[in-house]
Structure formats: C-alpha cells, structure tokens
Amino acid sequence: MLRGILQRLTAGGAWTVRHLAEELDTTPQLVEAALYELARRGYLRPVGAACTASCASCPLTTGCVRGTGERVWALAQMS
C-alpha cells in the first residue's frame, strides 16, 4: 500500500484520504496510517492541518481541499 500511495502522489494531482482509499480498495483509516508512516520514513511531509493558503499561490492545481478539513501532504525533497 505504501508504494501505491507514493505512485499516485508522484503522478501528481490532489488526493484526499477518501479517494486514495477508494483507489487502493482499503479503508481511510489504513490510508491515514500509511501516510503517517511515509512521513515518518521521510517520503512525505505534512503541509498543514488544513488548507489556509491563498488560492493564487496554491501548488494543488488539479484539486482543492479548502473547506474539507483534510490534512495536506507534500512529497518530501529527497537528496
């Protein structure tokens, strides 16, 4: 599941936990745990508890989580 999440996030777009769970045929709870594990391993970083950025400068050009309360994650810079 970790590889599947990374593949989807690397391909681009904005993914909610619910959409990832549907795509991977699992539960939102397992996806949430996997996201935290990927962050612990250094692959992801939490951007914030929820979207508060100005829409004009937002990097999520293919989706929006504003007003959903979803945590926003970004791929970590790998060296």
C-alpha positions as CSV (number, residue, x, y, z in Angstrom):
1,M,0.0,0.0,0.0
2,L,2.9,2.4,0.7
3,R,4.2,2.0,-2.8
4,G,0.7,2.5,-4.3
5,I,0.2,5.8,-2.3
6,L,3.7,7.1,-3.4
7,Q,3.0,6.2,-7.0
8,R,-0.3,8.1,-7.1
9,L,1.2,11.2,-5.3
10,T,4.2,11.2,-7.5
11,A,2.0,11.1,-10.6
12,G,0.5,14.4,-9.5
13,G,-2.9,15.9,-8.6
14,A,-4.5,16.3,-5.3
15,W,-5.7,13.2,-3.4
16,T,-7.9,13.0,-0.4
17,V,-7.6,10.1,2.1
18,R,-11.1,9.0,0.9
19,H,-10.1,9.0,-2.8
20,L,-6.8,7.1,-2.0
21,A,-8.8,4.5,0.0
22,E,-11.2,4.0,-2.9
23,E,-8.4,3.8,-5.4
24,L,-6.5,1.3,-3.3
25,D,-9.6,-0.6,-2.2
26,T,-8.9,-0.1,1.5
27,T,-10.2,1.9,4.4
28,P,-9.5,5.6,5.1
29,Q,-8.0,4.6,8.4
30,L,-5.4,2.4,6.8
31,V,-4.5,5.1,4.3
32,E,-4.2,7.7,7.1
33,A,-1.8,5.3,9.0
34,A,0.2,4.7,5.8
35,L,0.5,8.5,5.2
36,Y,1.9,9.0,8.7
37,E,4.3,6.0,8.1
38,L,5.5,7.6,4.8
39,A,6.1,10.8,6.7
40,R,8.0,9.0,9.4
41,R,10.2,7.4,6.7
42,G,10.9,10.8,5.2
43,Y,8.9,10.4,1.9
44,L,6.1,12.9,2.8
45,R,5.8,16.0,4.9
46,P,2.6,17.4,6.4
47,V,1.9,20.9,5.0
48,G,-0.7,21.8,7.5
49,A,-3.8,20.7,9.3
50,A,-6.0,22.1,6.6
51,C,-5.7,24.4,3.6
52,T,-5.2,28.0,4.6
53,A,-3.1,29.2,1.6
54,S,-4.0,31.8,-0.9
55,C,-5.6,30.1,-3.9
56,A,-3.4,32.2,-6.3
57,S,-0.2,30.7,-4.8
58,C,-1.5,27.1,-4.2
59,P,0.5,24.3,-5.7
60,L,-2.5,22.0,-5.9
61,T,-3.6,22.9,-9.4
62,T,-5.6,19.8,-10.1
63,G,-7.7,19.7,-7.0
64,C,-8.7,21.6,-3.9
65,V,-9.1,20.6,-0.3
66,R,-10.1,24.1,1.0
67,G,-13.0,23.8,3.5
68,T,-12.8,20.0,3.7
69,G,-10.7,19.8,6.9
70,E,-8.4,17.3,5.1
71,R,-4.7,17.3,6.1
72,V,-2.5,18.4,3.2
73,W,0.6,16.3,2.4
74,A,3.5,17.1,0.1
75,L,6.3,14.9,-1.2
76,A,9.5,15.5,0.7
77,Q,12.6,16.7,-1.0
78,M,14.8,13.7,-1.4
79,S,18.5,14.3,-1.5
